[in-house]
Amino acid sequence: MVRYACLFICFFFILHINGQKTEICDNDTDFVTMSALDNLPCYNKGCRGISERDLLKFIQKTMNYPETARHDLIEGTVTISYLVELNGSTSQHKILKGIRDDIDKEALRICKLIKYAEPAKQANKPVRVKMVLPIIFSLNTARCRLTKNK
């Protein structure tokens, strides 16, 4: 069951990557979208791409399902956007789609803990990039998946 859930997540991720728009910003205070990059931000040193498997493991390990939500049998997806800065830290976290306050706060807490080992690069220079991370809160199945900004 878990293997099928992982395959579904990977399939969704690949489909989502192929439908991205390109937006390049010249101003240093702006960001570059994922599809305009030469190198994606890297969660672990030396990886290629954003090493989503390791990031997903981090999210699953860090997640504390709120007891009130568990008691009320609440499930769903919280979608959060954030910027990956030039040093790999994340900033400007914003909930795009929430479920309810306790679950939203937990998803936001997790995203604020994410630190990338290497920033995104364009023309071999580090650039800021906007990421969108849907975190799935489920009592029975895979708990998160990663997608990129459109």
C-alpha positions as CSV (number, residue, x, y, z in Angstrom):
1,M,0.0,0.0,0.0
2,V,2.8,2.4,0.9
3,R,4.7,1.5,-2.3
4,Y,1.6,2.4,-4.4
5,A,1.2,5.7,-2.5
6,C,4.8,6.6,-3.1
7,L,4.4,5.8,-6.8
8,F,1.3,7.9,-7.0
9,I,3.1,10.8,-5.4
10,C,6.1,10.5,-7.7
11,F,3.8,10.4,-10.7
12,F,1.9,13.5,-9.6
13,F,5.2,15.2,-9.0
14,I,6.5,14.5,-12.5
15,L,3.3,15.6,-14.1
16,H,3.3,18.8,-12.1
17,I,6.9,19.6,-13.1
18,N,6.2,19.4,-16.8
19,G,3.3,21.9,-16.6
20,Q,5.4,24.8,-15.1
21,K,5.5,28.3,-16.5
22,T,8.7,30.3,-16.9
23,E,9.1,33.6,-15.2
24,I,12.5,35.2,-14.8
25,C,13.0,38.2,-12.6
26,D,15.9,40.6,-13.0
27,N,15.6,42.4,-9.7
28,D,17.6,40.9,-6.8
29,T,14.6,41.2,-4.4
30,D,12.5,39.1,-6.7
31,F,12.7,35.3,-7.2
32,V,13.0,32.9,-10.1
33,T,10.4,30.2,-10.6
34,M,11.5,26.6,-10.7
35,S,11.2,26.0,-14.4
36,A,13.6,28.8,-15.2
37,L,16.5,27.3,-13.3
38,D,19.6,25.4,-14.3
39,N,19.9,23.8,-10.9
40,L,17.1,23.2,-8.4
41,P,17.7,23.9,-4.7
42,C,19.3,20.9,-3.0
43,Y,18.1,19.6,0.4
44,N,21.2,17.4,0.9
45,K,24.8,18.3,-0.1
46,G,25.9,16.9,-3.4
47,C,22.4,15.9,-4.7
48,R,20.9,16.6,-8.0
49,G,17.5,18.3,-7.9
50,I,15.8,19.0,-4.7
51,S,16.3,15.5,-3.3
52,E,12.6,15.2,-2.6
53,R,12.9,11.8,-1.0
54,D,15.1,13.2,1.8
55,L,12.9,16.2,2.2
56,L,9.8,14.1,2.5
57,K,11.6,11.9,5.1
58,F,12.4,15.1,7.1
59,I,8.8,16.3,6.9
60,Q,7.4,12.9,8.0
61,K,9.9,12.7,10.9
62,T,9.3,16.3,12.0
63,M,5.5,16.2,11.7
64,N,3.5,16.1,15.0
65,Y,-0.1,15.4,14.0
66,P,-2.2,17.7,16.3
67,E,-4.0,15.7,18.9
68,T,-7.3,17.6,18.4
69,A,-7.2,16.9,14.7
70,R,-6.4,13.3,15.3
71,H,-9.3,13.1,17.8
72,D,-11.7,14.8,15.4
73,L,-10.4,12.5,12.5
74,I,-9.5,15.6,10.4
75,E,-7.4,14.9,7.3
76,G,-6.5,17.0,4.3
77,T,-3.7,19.0,2.5
78,V,-2.2,22.2,3.6
79,T,-0.4,24.1,0.8
80,I,2.4,26.5,1.8
81,S,4.6,28.7,-0.3
82,Y,8.0,30.0,0.7
83,L,11.2,31.4,-0.8
84,V,14.5,29.5,-0.7
85,E,17.1,32.2,-0.1
86,L,20.6,32.4,-1.5
87,N,22.0,30.7,1.6
88,G,19.5,27.8,1.5
89,S,17.3,29.1,4.3
90,T,13.5,29.6,3.8
91,S,11.5,32.8,4.3
92,Q,8.2,34.4,3.5
93,H,6.2,31.4,4.5
94,K,2.5,31.7,3.5
95,I,-0.4,29.4,3.8
96,L,-2.1,29.2,0.4
97,K,-4.7,26.6,1.3
98,G,-5.4,25.5,4.9
99,I,-7.6,23.0,6.7
100,R,-8.0,24.4,10.1
101,D,-5.9,26.4,12.5
102,D,-4.1,23.6,14.4
103,I,-3.1,21.7,11.3
104,D,-2.1,24.9,9.4
105,K,0.2,25.9,12.3
106,E,1.9,22.5,12.3
107,A,2.5,22.6,8.5
108,L,3.9,26.2,8.9
109,R,6.1,25.0,11.7
110,I,7.5,22.2,9.6
111,C,8.2,24.5,6.6
112,K,10.1,27.0,8.8
113,L,12.4,24.2,9.9
114,I,13.4,23.3,6.3
115,K,17.0,24.3,5.4
116,Y,18.4,23.5,1.9
117,A,22.1,22.6,1.7
118,E,22.5,24.4,-1.7
119,P,20.3,27.1,-3.1
120,A,18.9,27.1,-6.6
121,K,21.2,28.3,-9.4
122,Q,20.8,30.0,-12.7
123,A,23.9,30.5,-14.9
124,N,26.0,29.1,-12.0
125,K,24.8,31.9,-9.7
126,P,22.7,31.3,-6.6
127,V,19.1,32.7,-7.0
128,R,16.1,33.0,-4.8
129,V,13.3,30.6,-5.8
130,K,9.7,30.3,-4.8
131,M,8.5,26.8,-3.7
132,V,5.1,25.5,-3.0
133,L,4.8,22.5,-0.7
134,P,1.5,20.7,-0.2
135,I,1.7,18.7,3.1
136,I,-0.9,15.9,3.4
137,F,-2.3,15.2,6.8
138,S,-3.6,11.7,6.7
139,L,-4.3,9.3,9.5
140,N,-3.6,6.1,7.3
141,T,-1.5,6.8,4.2
142,A,1.5,8.7,3.0
143,R,1.8,11.9,4.9
144,C,3.3,14.5,2.5
145,R,4.3,15.2,-1.1
146,L,6.4,17.8,-2.8
147,T,5.5,19.9,-5.7
148,K,7.0,23.0,-7.3
149,N,5.7,26.5,-7.9
150,K,3.9,27.2,-11.1
